[in-house]
Amino acid sequence: MKSIVKIAITGLALAIAPACAAQPSSSNPAYADPETPALPLTPMTVTHSDTALVVIDPQVDFLSETGVAWGAVGPSVTEHNVVDNLEALFAAASEAEMLTFISPHYYYPHDHHWAFEGRLERLMHSIHMFDRPGALDVTDFDGSGADWMPQYKQYINSDNTIVSSPHKVYGPEQNDLVLQLRKRRINKVILSGMSANLCVQAHMHELLEQGFEVMVVRDATAGAIVPEGDGYLAALINFRFMASETVYTQDAVQRIAASAQ
């Protein structure tokens, strides 16, 4: 039986890999890795027993052309093939029976009455990003900007996926993601999702502070490109500085598959 599983998992990795972004995912020289890195390598061993896939905000408002943030993040999402790369990660984790954790972003009516906001918070509230009518109310949720991307639902709506309570600003300090990871004895995280220099980077910071090893999948995230700067580039620099590893989707898929052998 083990040999059959091994063959199936290996086949999945080979099938998914061509659909993943080639290395590198972008021809932009600003995103290229340094030819002579100064920082030491700290590879993360992906093991089935204590590693999980964590996906931040795999939601319509970020990842669909119909989403309210598409004008800012769309070029980066497209350039890095993020929608397909996230699906490849979901599929690999599902086939390998690796736990997947989702940290979503929702805003309820009471969140629109905060006494103060940061600049991005104010923007997200003004365009009604991730809005829901209430914590216990899913009226008109299906297909809304707060909903999952349709192609991910088969993976998220499964027994192998844990959806945490929502984060409200950027990091997981106010939701139960860390608790859910700890309760499953997970201490290594493959991190992906949206958006690069905001929620993904903030989750990376907190998970590192909490003692997790963190591998960031660099082409399974994207950032806003606005006059203030390129959010993806800002995050990529910090991923290289702080994460245990910064890898491409193809590598992550293969290592997830190998962990189940």
C-alpha positions, 0 to 999 in steps of 0.5 A: 500500500505504501508503494502505491501511495508513493507512486500516486504522490510522485505522479501528482507532483509531476502532473502539477509541476508544469502548471506551476510558474517556472523558476524564476516566475518573473523576468523583472530583474528587481525580483531576481535572487542575488548572485552571491547571497550574503546570508547563510542558508537555513533549509526547512525539512518538510515532514508530514507529521509537523508541517502544514500549508498556511494560506492567507486570504485566498478570497475573491476581492484579492484574486479575481478580476471582479475583486475590489482590489484587483486594480492594485494587485492584479498586475502582480497576481498575473505576473506571478501566476498566483491563482494557479500556483495557490491551486497547485499548493492546495492540490498537493497538500490535499493529495499528500493529506497534509493539513491546510490552515486558512487565515481569512480576512472579514469585516463586519458592520461594527468594524466600520466604526473604528475610531482610527485606521491606518492608511490601508485599513481606511482604503479597505473599509472604503471599498468594502473589501471582505465585507460580511453582514455579520459574524453569524450571518452569511447572507449573500456570502457565496460569490461575494468578495469575501468568499473563497475563489471558486477553484479552491472551494473543493480543497477548503471545504474538506476535513483536511482544512482548518479555517481559523477565525478572521484576522482584522488588520494584517497579522494573526495576533487577533485570530486563533491560527497559532492556537490551531497550529499548536493544537495539531503539533505543527511547528513548520509552516509553508506560507502563501496567499495574499498580500505579500507585504501586508498580511503574508509578511505580518503572518510570517513575522508573528509565526517566527516570533512564536517559534515556527519555522516558516517557508514562504512560497514567493510566487504564491503571493503578490502585492499592490503596485501603487505610486507609494511602491511595489508591495511585492518587492518590499515583501520579497526582500524581507522574506529573504532576510527572515524566512527559513526559506523562500521557494517557488511553487514547483519546489514546494509542491515537490517537497509536499509530495515527498513528505507523504512518501 
